[in-house]
Amino acid sequence: MKNNTLIYISIIIWACNSVEQKNTDKSKPVTQTKVQTTETTPAVNALDINVPESTDQELNEFFKSYTSHLNKYVNAVRDKNQAQIKTSFQREKKFRIQLLDMPARLNKTAPAEYEKYQSYRSKTNKYMNEIEKSDYVKQLHEEALKSF
């Protein structure tokens, strides 16, 4: 069961990277709108990420919980805390599903909120890249793929 979870996480991480690359299609005309946001940085957020305030409650909760999760994950990687890395690696599945679902929902229902989400995600990507470069995280990915 654990191995299947790791496989799913690896697949979801790979899929997120693929979706983000597809979403950068420049062939469609893009309209620029200026979005005014109020951003706060909660005490739990030691990363350089401002958590935007959204009119969408689900999005607000996602911003807060994902930032907290990402903060713990990055700190675990930096401290080489393998137990915390493994826990965060397993929790990442829940967030990856939300990361895949959120853009489609927001793009249709709340374009201004979609822009906030996209801005937030671009700020979190550098931390996910740092996590994915960790030797132990690479090992967890390899173990997940072996059991696939």
Buried (B, 14 or more C-beta within 10 A) or exposed (E): EEEEBBBBBBBBBEEBBEEBEEEEEEEEEEEEEEEEBEEEEBEEBEBEBBBBEBEBEEBBEBBBBBBBBBBBBBBBBEEEBBEBBBBBBBBBBBBBEBBEEBBEBBBEEBEBBBBBBBBBBEBBEEBBEBBEEBEBBEEBBEBBBEEE
